[in-house]
Amino acid sequence: MTEVAGICSDLLRIDTTNDGTPDGSGERVAAEYVAGLLSEAGIEPVVFESAPRRTSVVARIPGDDPEALLIHGHLDVVPADPSEWRLHPFSGEIDGGCVNGRGAVDMKGTLSMTLTLVREWARTGRKPRRDIVLAFLADEEATGEYGAGYAVTRHRDLFEGCTEAISESGGFSVQVGSGDARVYPVAVGERGTAWMKVTAHGVAGHGSKPPVDNPVAELCRALARLADHRWPVRLTPAVASLIDNLGRALGTTIDLDRLDEEVERLGRAGTLFKGVIRNSANPTMLDAGYKVNVIPGTAEGHVDGRFLPGFRDEFLETVDKLLGPKITREFVSFGDGVASPTSGLFDELCAALVAEDPAGRPVPYVMTGGTDAKSFATLGIRGYGFAPLLLDPSLDYFGMFHGVDERVPVAGLEFGVRVLDRLLTAPA
């Protein structure tokens, strides 16, 4: 077993389930494991808790240039039902050339690559060309309040000098077309997050009588309008660049006026921009009433809203119009869309990938969801999604995120360690 596979397996065996409540497993055991590996490598970790068991670890590795690069990732994972999995989700078992378990892709595999690399540096006496700040954080799978949010407000000094960052959801290979075309989407931005609680107020009464103002019905009508809305296509510069680069890699022209049809025509390549050409707002939770024969006075729902960088105002105005005047909304979690340049560090990320896979074609990419990059953006840190993996074309990588039988190839992890080494130690 290689070191990166062993560390990944160890991390997966530690249950850090984050169910969005204070009663989850917490990240303490995993944080202590990470801190121990860093200490063994002569790297002094700073361990802190935002609440009981909600634990994060930060460490700094001096380089030749004090302008620091932040490498951040999260220790928590989403829940998993063992009855649905072929192998137990917290087994960390290595089977079929893959490390299996909840968090293998999202994102303990990436953490294991980083830990393996810095431990190798310690053994060989090598160091990075610029200061590296490592952050292993709690709570990314909920609001980030107990992790990155706490870190940037209460431990801001630990990130001094950091101007750029890399983290999850980018740098993985995607086989496209019928030939050997292989692209590597490198995330240069992500849609904004607007998780909202929406509430309808009405008149409570007996369920057998004609309603005066039934909030359950009002809320259902409002959420149906929201769910049925067809959001218009909005091309941001990064997504336009992605589509142009995909067309070049595939040797085809992608029709910008028929993007929904092009998504279907392009197959796996189309999935790279399917979720980032428009805003979205999906009703996800409902809560109303306490007895079948009682009309309640209020009804509540939750909506997962996402908006493209630069389109926050348009998104919120549309949501309010669709909900109507009888519905109030409040944010459960809010983070603006983020965007970083497709130059500078982006070029270095692409070069590191091509050095290990000359047939690869890095392309800019915008994430449909969100990461802790939003929190670090408040410190002026420009974030990129870069967790390099060379994947077997048969692996449904996107399906691994929060999916059943989540797993990551051992060979892919080893590839990622080599790419990160090139990125962090090669001359600028």
MOJOHU-V389903 format. One record per helix or strand of 2 or more residues. SS is the DSSP state (h for helix, s for strand). FROM is the first residue (numbers start at 1). LEN is the number of residues. If there is no record, write none. Layout:
BEGIN
[[SS & FROM & LEN] [SS & FROM & LEN]]
END
This chain:
BEGIN
[[h & 3 & 11] [h & 28 & 13] [s & 46 & 6] [s & 54 & 8] [s & 65 & 10] [h & 82 & 3] [s & 94 & 2] [s & 98 & 3] [h & 104 & 21] [s & 130 & 8] [h & 148 & 7] [h & 156 & 4] [s & 162 & 6] [s & 172 & 4] [s & 182 & 9] [s & 192 & 10] [s & 205 & 2] [h & 215 & 14] [h & 237 & 14] [h & 256 & 19] [s & 280 & 9] [s & 294 & 2] [s & 298 & 10] [h & 312 & 12] [s & 327 & 9] [s & 338 & 2] [h & 345 & 12] [s & 360 & 8] [h & 373 & 5] [s & 382 & 4] [h & 397 & 4] [s & 407 & 3] [h & 410 & 16]]
END
